Amino acid sequence: SDWLPSYNEDGVRATLQEINSHTEELTVLVRAANRVSNDARQQQQQQGSVPSGGPAIENRPSLILHDASIRRNKRCLLAYHAHRIDKLRVLRWETSGTLPPA
């Protein structure tokens, strides 16, 4: 109908799949970084030096990229659904609660 386009289920599903893909990749990277970080920390403690915290500097851009992609996709989904809800609210007030014919 003209007042509210049909729900973009394919787009929403694709975005959710992309979020899941980024989440899985981020999980793999964090686990690998933690393993390497723990190994390095143990090695530094054995040598008597002060251990550094967090993932290695070469892993940080990938972590930031995946996190930013997840956050962006979530914002897009929230904006899409908020827009649809706003249209429904306006329609509700304009029609006094009766839906227009399909």
N, C-alpha and C positions, 0 to 999 in steps of 0.2 A: 504494500500500500504506500501512498505518498507520504503519510504522516510519520511512519516509522519503517525504515527499510528492514528487510528480513534479517534475522540474526546471522552473522557471518561465522557459522560453526566451523567451517574449514580453516578460516584465518585464526580463530581462537585456538583450535586444536594444533595447528602448525606452530603457533607461538608457544603453547604449552610444551610441545615436543622440543622446541628449541631451548626453552628454559630447562627442561629435564636434561637435555644433552649438555648444556653448559654446566649444570650442577654436577653431573657425573664426571665431566672432565675436571672441574674444580676440585672435586673430592679426590680424584686420582692424584692431581698435582699436589694437594695439601698433604696427603699421606706420604707421597714420595719425598716432599720437602721435609716433613717431620722426621722421616727415617734418616735422611742425609744429615739433618740438623742434629739429631740425637747422636749419630755416629761422630760427627765433628765435635760436638760438645764433650763426649766421652774422651775423645782424643786430646782435646785441649785441656781437660782436667788432668789427664795423665801427664801432660807436659808441664802442668803447673800454670798455664796461662788462663786469662779470664775468658769464659765462653761468651760468644755473641748470641743475641736472642733473635728469634724470627727466622723466616725462610731465607735462603741464600739470595743474594741480590739478583742473580740471573733468573730466578724463578718468579720474582715479584711482578714483572710486566704481564706475564700470562695470568697470574692470579687476579691482578687488577682488571685485566681485559674481560675475563669470564665473569667476575663479579659485576662489573659495569654493564655487561650485556644482560645478565639476569635482572638487574635492577631496572634497566631501560624497558625490557619486555614486560615486566610486572607493571611499570607505570603506564605503558601503552594499553595493557588489558584493563587496568583500573579506569583509565580515561575513556576507553571505548564503552565500558559498562556504565560509567557515570553519565556519559552523554545520552545513552539509551534511557536510563532512569529519569534524567531531566526531561526528555521528550515525553515520556509517559506521564510525569507529574503535570506538565503543561497541558497535555491532552486531557487529563483527568479534570483539571480546573475549567478548561474551555467547554467541556461537554457535560459538566455536572455529573460525572461518574458513568455516563452511558457511552459505550464504545461505538465508534462510527462503523458503518457496514464495511465488510472486508473487501 
